[in-house]
Amino acid sequence: MTFPLWTEHVGVVHTQKMTLADQVVARGDFFDFLARAVPSRGVSPVLVAIDGVDGSGKSMFAKNLAEAIERNGRPTVVVHVDDFHNLSEVRHRRGRESPEGFWLDSYD
């Protein structure tokens, strides 16, 4: 399996063959690297937004990044847009496949 790696001392991305164990270690290192890149604003909160299509792994990515930020001594709060869905009666009142309903009625 080919896996992208960040080589910090030269600042380039390259690929190499890695075992599953190496990937797990690299993934942890990757999230720690990202956590250190999130700027600190003292007591002011910093917003990090993660976007992507359904099923792309946004929730898992957010969980891993939040854990890495917390390992670096900073508190986190993860908020999912899905937590703001209207009740299904409201979301689907124009029909489950309605574009207007999706746009106008999905979120509170």
C-alpha positions as CSV (number, residue, x, y, z in Angstrom):
1,M,0.0,0.0,0.0
2,T,1.3,3.5,-0.8
3,F,0.9,6.1,1.9
4,P,1.8,9.8,1.7
5,L,4.4,10.9,4.2
6,W,5.5,14.4,5.3
7,T,9.2,14.7,5.5
8,E,9.6,17.6,7.9
9,H,13.3,18.2,7.4
10,V,13.0,18.7,3.7
11,G,9.4,19.9,3.6
12,V,8.1,17.6,0.8
13,V,5.5,14.9,0.5
14,H,6.6,11.6,-0.9
15,T,5.1,8.1,-1.0
16,Q,6.6,4.8,0.1
17,K,5.4,1.3,0.8
18,M,4.4,0.9,4.5
19,T,3.1,-1.9,6.7
20,L,-0.2,-1.5,8.5
21,A,1.7,-0.9,11.7
22,D,3.7,1.9,10.1
23,Q,0.5,3.5,8.8
24,V,-1.0,3.6,12.2
25,V,2.1,5.2,13.6
26,A,2.3,7.6,10.7
27,R,-1.4,8.5,11.1
28,G,-0.8,9.4,14.8
29,D,2.2,11.5,13.8
30,F,0.1,13.2,11.1
31,F,-2.6,14.3,13.5
32,D,0.0,15.4,16.0
33,F,1.6,17.4,13.2
34,L,-1.7,19.0,12.3
35,A,-2.6,19.7,16.0
36,R,0.7,21.6,16.4
37,A,-0.2,23.6,13.2
38,V,-3.5,24.9,14.7
39,P,-2.7,28.4,15.9
40,S,-3.2,29.4,19.5
41,R,-5.0,32.6,20.3
42,G,-4.5,32.6,24.1
43,V,-8.0,32.4,25.7
44,S,-9.8,33.1,22.4
45,P,-11.3,30.0,20.7
46,V,-9.9,28.8,17.4
47,L,-12.4,27.4,14.9
48,V,-11.3,24.5,12.7
49,A,-13.8,23.4,10.1
50,I,-13.7,20.1,8.3
51,D,-15.7,19.7,5.1
52,G,-16.4,16.8,2.8
53,V,-19.1,14.6,1.2
54,D,-21.2,12.1,3.1
55,G,-19.3,9.1,4.3
56,S,-15.8,10.6,3.6
57,G,-14.6,10.3,7.2
58,K,-15.1,13.8,8.5
59,S,-16.3,12.6,11.9
60,M,-13.3,10.3,12.4
61,F,-10.9,12.9,11.1
62,A,-12.4,15.5,13.6
63,K,-12.2,12.9,16.5
64,N,-8.5,12.1,15.7
65,L,-7.6,15.8,15.3
66,A,-9.4,16.8,18.6
67,E,-7.6,14.0,20.4
68,A,-4.2,15.2,19.1
69,I,-5.0,18.8,20.0
70,E,-5.9,17.7,23.6
71,R,-2.7,15.6,23.8
72,N,-0.9,19.0,23.2
73,G,-2.7,20.4,26.3
74,R,-5.5,22.4,24.6
75,P,-9.2,21.7,25.2
76,T,-11.5,21.0,22.3
77,V,-15.2,20.8,21.5
78,V,-16.3,18.9,18.4
79,V,-19.7,20.0,17.0
80,H,-21.2,18.2,14.0
81,V,-23.6,19.9,11.7
82,D,-25.8,16.8,11.9
83,D,-26.5,17.8,15.5
84,F,-28.5,20.7,14.2
85,H,-30.9,18.7,12.0
86,N,-34.6,19.6,12.2
87,L,-36.9,16.8,13.3
88,S,-37.7,14.4,10.4
89,E,-41.3,15.7,10.2
90,V,-39.9,19.1,9.3
91,R,-37.0,17.9,7.2
92,H,-39.1,15.7,5.0
93,R,-42.4,17.6,4.8
94,R,-41.7,18.5,1.1
95,G,-40.6,14.9,0.4
96,R,-37.4,13.0,1.3
97,E,-36.0,13.7,-2.2
98,S,-37.0,17.4,-2.4
99,P,-34.1,19.7,-3.2
100,E,-36.1,22.6,-1.8
101,G,-36.7,20.6,1.4
102,F,-33.1,19.8,1.7
103,W,-32.1,23.4,1.3
104,L,-34.8,25.1,3.3
105,D,-35.8,22.5,5.9
106,S,-32.8,20.3,6.8
107,Y,-31.2,22.4,9.6
108,D,-32.4,24.4,12.5
